[in-house]
Amino acid sequence: MSVVNTAIGTGHFDGLSKSSSSVSRALPFEKHLEWLRMMVLIREFEVRTMQAYQDRKIGGFCHVYIGQEAVAVGCIAATEHADPIVTAYRDHGHALARGMDPKYCMAEMFGRIGGCAKGKGGSMHMFDRDNNLFGGHGIVGAQTPLGTGLAFGTKYIDEVLNKGKNRQVTLCFLGDGALNQGALHEAMNLAGLLDVPVVYVVENNGYSMGTSIQRGTTMGDQIVAKAGAYGITARQIDGMDVLNVYDGMKEVIDEARETSRPAFVDMRTYRFKGHSMSDPRKYRSREEEEVYETGDPIAQLRDHMMEAGNLDEDAFKAMAKEVRSEVKESIKWAEASPPPSVDEELYRDVYVEAWGPYTGTTEPEIVRDAGSSKGEG
């Protein structure tokens, strides 16, 4: 896809080559169907999230992932389940793609006790320990030292404590607005020095809130140069095609796992909606948005599967209907879950153990249910 856009550069996707690998295209069509369903689930979840926000069922900040679904789905598909993941505050898609049940995700959005963080985190703080998702983070760039630390921790366990070889890779997602944060550069410096197996995935949608990357970041069309300063291998990937995302990230992740070295990915994508629900998007034209929407990642995979004879219109509609029903059920479940009690929850989860007025911590429902399903409850 070649697009000319003077607002965010001379073509946000110009010059990006497809992966030399064709691993994804050799996978069984059931795997493609799984990815397509997940992207449809994320899209439907976010559409319903927008509606709930407008109905004042969701408060605070809310950043939807519409348009960027191929990034989370393709990247996470290329990992192993034990690989840690940490992300920024546009995190609903990552939570779902990593396996979080939509009902816990929606309940967290609604600020209900049944949410993954007992309703105390909200939209920006999805967390799922069983799925090795170590949270969305609201401070720009703050998750990058944490991602580096997670990778250092797994490497230390594998190589020092267990006297073996590094086995895990951490994915650290960030937006292009985090490129100018000192925390990222300190983290990359350490990762380069200490051979830390972390992959920094920049979800480069061209705008830091409402500021074009060309106006706010040096080398905005070649941000991989920033990684080169720290001796970190860097790569550009077209993030609108989930097959291409998987192929590119599989190569990057496999190399990081084998060499126990960091990597940096300029993942070119585009958000179809505003930065947040309060964003009127006056900094870009409707014409620009329409051009980029022709590269809808869901439509790209759907059309690929149809052309290959692995999907027809009726099957796609049936799948979409099933997903809509699943998301509607998540809303019902979230609405039925009560808000966290001020008396019981206000002083909980500040410290792990009881101290002074703080009453220690309790497990959220998502953890209790996971334990019960494993026979541990």
C-alpha positions in Angstrom: 0.0 0.0 0.0 1.4 3.3 -1.0 -0.1 6.5 0.5 0.9 10.1 0.1 0.2 12.2 3.1 1.9 15.5 3.7 0.7 15.7 7.3 2.6 12.7 8.5 5.3 12.4 5.8 5.6 11.5 2.2 3.6 8.3 2.5 3.3 6.5 5.9 3.7 3.1 4.2 6.0 4.1 1.3 9.1 2.0 1.0 8.0 -0.7 3.4 8.7 -4.1 1.9 6.8 -7.3 2.7 8.5 -9.9 4.8 10.8 -12.2 2.9 9.2 -15.0 5.0 6.0 -16.7 3.9 5.5 -18.7 7.1 2.0 -17.2 7.8 0.8 -18.2 4.4 1.9 -21.8 4.9 -0.1 -22.1 8.1 -3.4 -24.0 8.1 -6.3 -21.7 7.2 -7.8 -22.4 10.7 -5.0 -20.2 12.1 -5.9 -17.4 9.7 -9.5 -17.8 10.7 -8.5 -17.6 14.4 -6.6 -14.3 13.7 -9.6 -12.9 11.7 -12.0 -13.7 14.5 -9.8 -12.1 17.0 -9.5 -8.9 14.9 -13.3 -8.8 14.5 -13.7 -9.4 18.3 -11.3 -6.4 19.0 -13.2 -4.2 16.5 -16.6 -5.1 17.9 -15.4 -4.7 21.5 -14.1 -1.2 20.7 -17.3 -0.2 18.8 -19.3 -1.2 21.9 -16.8 0.5 24.1 -17.4 3.8 22.2 -21.1 3.4 22.6 -20.9 2.7 26.3 -18.6 5.7 26.8 -21.1 7.9 25.0 -23.8 6.5 27.3 -21.7 7.4 30.3 -21.2 3.8 31.4 -17.5 4.3 31.0 -15.7 7.2 32.6 -12.2 8.7 32.5 -9.9 8.3 29.6 -10.6 5.9 26.9 -8.4 5.1 23.9 -9.8 2.6 21.3 -7.8 0.4 19.0 -9.8 0.5 15.8 -7.6 0.2 12.8 -4.6 -1.2 14.6 -5.9 -4.7 15.2 -3.4 -6.4 13.0 -0.5 -5.2 15.2 -1.6 -6.8 18.5 -2.9 -10.0 16.9 0.1 -10.5 14.6 2.7 -9.6 17.2 1.2 -11.7 19.9 0.6 -14.7 17.6 4.4 -14.7 17.0 5.2 -15.1 20.7 5.1 -18.0 23.0 2.6 -17.8 25.9 5.3 -17.6 28.5 6.8 -14.5 26.8 5.9 -11.3 28.9 4.0 -8.5 27.3 3.7 -4.9 28.5 1.9 -2.0 26.7 0.8 1.6 26.9 -2.7 2.8 27.6 -4.3 1.8 24.2 -4.4 -1.7 25.6 -7.8 -3.4 25.2 -6.7 -5.0 21.9 -3.6 -6.5 23.5 -5.5 -7.9 26.4 -8.0 -9.6 24.2 -5.4 -10.9 21.8 -3.4 -12.3 24.7 -6.5 -14.3 25.8 -8.3 -12.2 28.3 -12.0 -13.0 28.5 -14.0 -10.0 27.1 -16.2 -10.0 30.2 -13.3 -9.2 32.5 -12.0 -6.6 30.1 -15.5 -4.9 29.7 -16.1 -5.0 33.5 -12.8 -3.2 34.0 -13.9 -0.6 31.4 -17.1 -0.1 33.4 -15.2 0.2 36.7 -16.8 -2.9 38.2 -15.5 -5.3 40.8 -15.5 -8.1 38.2 -12.9 -6.3 36.1 -9.4 -7.7 35.7 -8.1 -5.0 38.2 -11.4 -5.0 40.3 -12.5 -1.9 38.5 -9.7 0.2 39.9 -7.7 0.6 36.7 -10.2 1.2 34.0 -9.5 1.5 30.3 -5.7 2.2 30.6 -4.8 -0.6 33.0 -5.6 -4.1 31.7 -3.6 -6.7 33.6 -3.7 -10.5 33.3 -1.0 -12.4 35.1 -2.0 -15.8 33.9 -1.6 -14.7 30.4 1.7 -12.9 31.2 0.2 -9.5 30.3 1.9 -7.1 32.7 -0.5 -4.2 32.2 -1.3 -1.1 30.2 0.4 2.0 31.6 -1.0 5.5 31.6 2.3 7.5 31.7 3.8 7.9 28.3 6.9 5.7 27.9 6.7 4.5 31.6 6.3 0.9 30.5 9.6 0.8 28.6 11.9 0.4 31.6 9.4 -2.1 33.0 9.5 -4.1 29.7 13.3 -4.0 29.8 13.2 -5.2 33.4 10.8 -8.1 32.7 13.2 -9.2 29.9 16.2 -8.9 32.2 14.3 -10.9 34.8 13.5 -13.8 32.5 17.1 -13.9 31.2 18.5 -13.9 34.7 16.3 -16.8 35.7 17.2 -18.8 32.6 20.9 -18.1 32.5 22.0 -17.4 36.0 19.6 -19.2 38.3 18.9 -22.2 36.0 22.4 -22.2 34.4 20.8 -22.6 31.0 20.1 -20.6 27.8 17.7 -17.7 27.5 14.3 -18.9 26.5 12.0 -15.9 26.6 11.4 -12.6 24.8 9.5 -9.7 26.2 7.3 -7.5 23.9 7.2 -3.9 25.0 4.6 -1.9 23.0 4.7 1.9 22.9 3.3 4.6 20.8 5.3 7.0 18.6 4.8 9.7 21.1 7.0 7.8 23.6 10.0 8.2 21.3 10.9 11.5 22.9 10.7 10.2 26.5 14.0 9.9 28.3 12.8 6.6 30.0 12.8 4.9 26.6 16.4 5.9 25.8 17.7 4.9 29.2 15.9 1.6 28.8 17.3 1.0 25.3 20.8 1.9 26.5 20.6 -0.7 29.2 19.1 -3.3 26.9 21.9 -2.7 24.4 24.6 -2.9 27.1 23.3 -5.9 28.9 22.0 -8.0 26.0 18.5 -7.9 27.2 15.9 -9.9 25.1 13.2 -7.2 24.7 11.5 -6.1 21.5 10.3 -2.5 21.5 7.3 -2.4 19.2 6.5 1.2 18.2 2.9 1.3 17.1 3.6 4.2 14.8 0.2 5.5 13.8 1.7 8.8 12.6 0.4 11.1 15.4 1.3 11.7 19.0 -2.2 12.6 20.2 -2.8 15.4 17.6 0.8 16.1 16.6 2.2 14.7 13.4 5.3 12.6 14.0 7.1 14.8 11.5 6.4 17.9 13.7 7.3 16.3 17.0 10.1 13.8 16.4 13.5 14.1 14.7 14.0 11.5 11.9 10.2 11.0 11.9 10.4 9.0 8.7 13.3 6.9 9.9 12.8 6.3 13.6 14.8 3.1 13.4 17.9 5.4 13.5 17.1 6.0 17.2 17.7 2.3 17.9 20.9 2.3 15.9 22.4 4.7 18.4 22.2 1.9 21.0 23.4 -0.9 18.8 20.0 -2.4 18.6 18.8 -4.2 15.5 15.8 -2.3 14.0 13.2 -3.1 11.4 10.2 -1.4 9.7 7.0 -3.4 9.2 3.7 -2.7 7.6 1.3 -3.1 10.5 -1.9 -3.1 8.5 -1.5 -6.7 7.2 -1.7 -9.3 9.9 0.1 -11.9 7.8 3.0 -9.5 7.2 3.0 -8.5 10.9 3.3 -12.2 11.9 6.0 -13.0 9.4 8.1 -9.9 10.3 7.7 -10.3 14.0 8.3 -14.0 14.0 11.8 -13.3 12.4 12.5 -10.6 14.9 11.3 -12.5 18.0 13.0 -15.8 17.0 16.3 -13.9 16.5 16.0 -12.1 19.9 15.3 -15.4 21.6 18.3 -17.1 20.0 20.8 -14.3 20.5 19.3 -12.8 23.7 19.6 -9.4 22.2 17.1 -6.5 22.0 15.3 -5.3 18.9 13.3 -2.3 17.8 10.4 -2.3 15.4 8.8 0.6 13.6 5.4 -0.8 13.1 3.6 1.4 10.7 -0.1 1.5 11.4 -3.0 4.0 11.5 -5.8 4.5 14.0 -9.1 5.1 12.4 -10.6 7.0 15.3 -9.2 9.8 17.5 -6.5 9.6 20.0 -9.2 9.3 22.7 -12.9 9.6 22.9 -12.6 13.4 23.5 -10.5 13.9 20.3 -12.4 15.8 17.5 -9.6 14.9 15.0 -9.4 18.4 13.6 -5.6 17.9 12.9 -6.3 15.6 10.0 -8.8 15.6 7.1 -11.6 13.1 6.5 -10.1 12.5 3.0 -6.9 11.3 4.7 -8.8 9.0 6.9 -10.7 7.5 4.0 -7.5 6.8 2.1 -6.0 4.9 5.0 -9.3 3.0 5.7 -9.0 1.3 2.4 -6.2 -0.7 4.0 -8.5 -2.0 6.8 -6.6 -5.0 8.3 -9.8 -7.0 8.8 -10.8 -6.6 5.2 -7.3 -7.5 4.0 -7.3 -10.8 5.8 -11.0 -11.6 4.9 -10.4 -10.9 1.3 -7.2 -13.0 1.3 -9.1 -16.0 2.8 -11.9 -15.6 0.3 -9.6 -15.5 -2.6 -7.9 -18.6 -1.4 -11.3 -20.3 -1.1 -11.1 -20.7 2.7 -13.9 -18.4 3.6 -17.2 -17.3 2.0 -19.5 -14.4 2.8 -22.0 -16.5 4.7 -19.3 -17.9 6.9 -17.9 -14.5 7.6 -21.3 -13.1 8.5 -22.0 -16.0 10.8 -18.6 -15.4 12.6 -19.3 -11.7 12.9 -22.7 -12.5 14.4 -21.2 -14.8 16.9 -18.7 -12.2 17.9 -21.4 -9.6 18.4 -23.3 -11.9 20.7 -20.1 -12.6 22.7 -19.5 -8.9 23.2 -23.1 -8.2 24.1 -22.9 -10.9 26.7 -19.7 -9.3 28.1 -21.6 -6.0 28.5 -24.4 -7.8 30.3 -21.9 -9.4 32.6 -20.1 -6.2 33.3 -23.4 -4.3 34.1 -24.4 -7.1 36.5 -21.1 -6.8 38.4 -21.3 -4.2 41.2 -18.9 -1.3 41.6 -16.1 -1.8 44.1 -17.3 -1.0 47.6 -15.7 2.1 49.1 -15.6 0.6 52.6 -14.1 -2.8 51.5 -11.9 -1.8 48.6 -10.6 1.8 49.1 -7.7 0.7 51.3 -7.1 -2.6 49.6 -4.4 -3.4 47.0 -2.1 -0.5 48.1 0.2 -2.9 49.9 0.3 -6.7 49.5 0.1 -7.2 53.3 -1.9 -5.4 55.9 -0.2 -2.2 57.1 -1.8 0.6 59.1 -5.2 1.4 57.6 -4.4 -0.7 54.5 -6.0 -4.2 54.6 -3.7 -6.0 52.2 -4.8 -7.4 48.9 -7.3 -9.8 47.4 -7.5 -11.6 44.1 -9.7 -10.3 41.4 -12.4 -12.5 39.9 -10.3 -13.3 36.8 -7.6 -14.9 39.0 -10.0 -16.8 41.2 -11.9 -18.2 38.1 -8.6 -19.2 36.5 -7.6 -21.0 39.7 -10.9 -22.8 39.8 -10.6 -23.9 36.2 -7.2 -25.4 37.0 -8.6 -27.2 40.0 -6.8 -24.9 42.5 -9.8 -23.1 43.9 
